[in-house]
Amino acid sequence: MTTQQRLEQLLDAVVVDAVGARVGEVVQILLDNISGRPTWVRVAARTLRPRLILITVPLAGAALEAGELRVPHPRALLKAAPRPAAEEWLSPQDERTLIAHYGISPADDDLAAAPAPPPA
């Protein structure tokens, strides 16, 4: 499967947390400035008060299978994540803040290392 096909599958995937609870849908993929690999996604999620929020979620440790992106974090941690001001990219400071929030290493691999889903 090509990288382009993988990115297309990622866009609009339903995001579920570590226990399978639905969080929202992927609406944006953020690429690393140096490697060009996908490292973060923006997820549109609804709150209890019907409003839409954008959550920045790391792809480190995530698995994409059958239109579902399973991330290794609880929904409460995802919804409590800092919300960077810029919508198109992450500043180095924003990325450091998010890395600290999620407790991941900046060297953690991303979704590109996850196995491809089986052919339909």
N, C-alpha and C positions, 0 to 999 in steps of 0.2 A: 504494500500500500504506500502511495506517495505521501510526502509531507502535506501537500495541498489537500489531498483527500482526508487526511487525518485532521487538518484544521477545519475543514468543512463539517466533519462529524462532531468536532468539539463545539462549534458555534451552534447555538440553540439546544445543546444537550441539557437535560434535566440534571441539576446538581442535587446530590443527596449526601448527608453527613455520614459519620462513622458508623451509625446504627441504622442507616437507611431512611432517615427522616428527610422529607423533601425540603429543600432550601429555596430553590428558584431555577431560573434558566440562564445559561451563559449568553450574554449579549455582546461581549467584547473580549478579544484575545489580546494580551499585551506581550510583545516580544522583547527579549533581552537586547539591549542596544549593541552589545558586542557580538554575541553568537547568532542573533537572529532567531533563536529558538523560543517557543512559547514558554513563559515562566509564570504568568499570572492570568487570571480571567476576571472579568467583571460579571457579577451575577445580579440579575434583577430579582428582588425578593419582595414579597408583600409583608407588611406588619399587621399587628392586630387591628390598629386603626387603619382602615383601607388606604394605605399609601404605599408607593413603590420606593424602595431604597436600592442603591447600588452597593454591592459588597465586593471588595477586592479579595480574591481567594488565590492562594498559591497552588501551583500544579505539582509541587514536590509531594510525592507519595500518593498522588491521585491516580485513579484507573478509569479509563473510558471503555465502556462496554455496552453495546446495544442502545446507544442514545442516552446513556446514563453516565454521568461523571461522579464517581464516588470519591469523596475527599476524606482524609483521615482526621477530621476535626469535628467536634460536636457543634450542632447548629447554634447554640448559645454563643460559643466563641466566634463563629463566623459572623453572626449578627452584631456582635460587640466590636468588631474590627474597626480600626480608624478609617475614616473616609477621606482619602486625598482630595485636594481641591481640583487639581487638573483631571480632566476626564479622558484625555487621549494618551497619557503617558504617566509614568511614576518618576518623581525626582529621586535622586539618591537618598535624600533624607526620608521621603515617604517610604521607599523600599526598606530602609533600615528600621523604621518604625513598625512596618508590617511584619518584617522578619522577627523582630523582638516579640510582637503580639502573638504570633503563631508558634514561637519557639522553634523555628527551623534554622538550619545553617544556610548561609548564602551559597555554599557549595553543594547543597542538596540538588539532586538531579530533578528533572521535570518530566512532564508527561511524555516527552519524546522516547523515553526509555520504557514506557509501559507497553505491554503486549498489544498487538493489534487485535481488534475484535474478529471473530470468525466470519467468513464470507456468508452473505445472506442466501 
